[in-house]
Amino acid sequence: MAKIIVVTSGKGGVGKTTTSASFAVGLANRGYKTVVIDFDIGLRNLDLIMGCERRVVYDFVNVIRGEANLNQALIRDKHVKELYVLPASQTRDKDALTVEGVGQVLEELSKTFDYIVCDSPAGIERGAQLAMYFADSAIVVTNPEVSSVRDSDRMLGLLASKTKRAEEGKEPISEHLLLTRYSPKRVATGDMLSIADVNEILSIPLLGIIPESQAVLRASNSGVPVILDQKSDAGLAYSDAIGRFLGEQIPHRFVEGKQSWFKRLLNFREKEAV
Amino acid sequence: MSIQTQLHKILHYFQRSEKSAKVAKERLQIIIAHERIERDKPDYLQAMQKDLLDVIAKYVNINKEDVKIELERQEGCSILELNVVLPAFQEKN
């Protein structure tokens, strides 16, 4: 039985697809057979981030409608073994995804895969609801910014009520907070919510902190998930997050900004005083 | 007064009085607490409020705002509180 992970956020542009891509690569790199599914019907983009946009022939909706079988629609990833991508359809039909259809595809995938990563669209419409409906774990991607934090809390409410596990009264979905686009420098100057602030408000376990990084745009420009850039802070932070997701104890890094010489002087003097 | 406190004071002087992140946190705490209470209410509450309002309106001339319904959760049970402000009672002659 595969473990189903939903990557969700409510708000758009916070890094769901970047996270889905890097998470899928990270899990596959560790030897788990992984498939990542784009649930953003009509606005397919995971293919671009994964760098397989020119190899899309059939998609998720084709499989649900029986126009193609899973093997025809799954795209084998170029970078990592054991990784497959199931692209979203570009149809404008809002009702293309159904609970039964999605359920059948996930069940079929469960037979051969270890992990199924569901890349949720933004918003709380059908695509987002179905991406989370069958999940065992949720990665809530949040920026340290008011609208993103509020939307994340809203998604936590939906995860606790509008999912299969909630409806059947089973053990609740395990929730993980991934704080992205974090800028320690701006936190230090008091212009960005800190890790502690967001943690206090959302109060779910912190899976990782991905620093604001130029590597993320570079990665999406070239269609190579940022986790594969192991020279970058963001890539390393994603690797750490994978480790923690699999139960390893890894301290958080890239959370301290460079302090001004004046503050350093003050801290130094304080330490001296103690 | 130690040198550090003086330095801190000087540093403080150059910093803006209230940090925007602090404002953000306070605003979020308030709105999220409010929204959590709203979403924990059962779905039928709104429909029931409308039905109750219709029944009362059948007998008394009231405004929608005159009926307040609150659901209070306690251990083991929930208490439904219905508050209706009726218009002044008119005595029959």
Contacts between the chains, C-beta under 8 A, distances in Angstrom:
chain1	res1	chain2	res2	distance
A	145	B	24	7.8
A	146	B	24	5.2
A	146	B	27	6.6
A	146	B	28	5.8
A	149	B	28	5.5
A	149	B	32	7.7
A	150	B	28	6.4
A	150	B	31	6.5
A	150	B	32	6.3
A	150	B	35	7.6
A	153	B	32	5.0
A	153	B	35	7.0
A	153	B	36	7.4
A	154	B	35	7.2
A	154	B	39	7.9
A	157	B	36	7.3
A	157	B	39	4.8
A	161	B	39	7.9
A	187	B	21	7.1
A	189	B	19	7.9
A	190	B	15	7.5
A	190	B	16	8.0
A	190	B	19	3.0
A	190	B	20	6.9
A	190	B	21	5.2
A	190	B	22	6.8
A	191	B	19	6.8
A	191	B	20	5.2
A	191	B	21	5.9
A	192	B	21	5.6
A	193	B	21	5.2
A	193	B	24	5.6
A	193	B	25	6.1
A	193	B	28	7.9
A	194	B	21	6.9
A	197	B	21	6.8
A	197	B	24	7.8
A	197	B	25	4.8
A	200	B	25	7.8
A	201	B	25	7.1
A	201	B	28	5.4
A	201	B	29	6.2
A	201	B	32	6.1
A	262	B	11	6.8
A	263	B	11	7.7
A	265	B	7	7.9
A	266	B	4	6.6
A	266	B	7	5.9
A	266	B	8	6.8
A	266	B	11	7.0
A	269	B	3	7.1
A	269	B	4	5.4
A	269	B	7	7.5
A	270	B	4	6.2
A	273	B	2	7.8
A	273	B	4	6.8
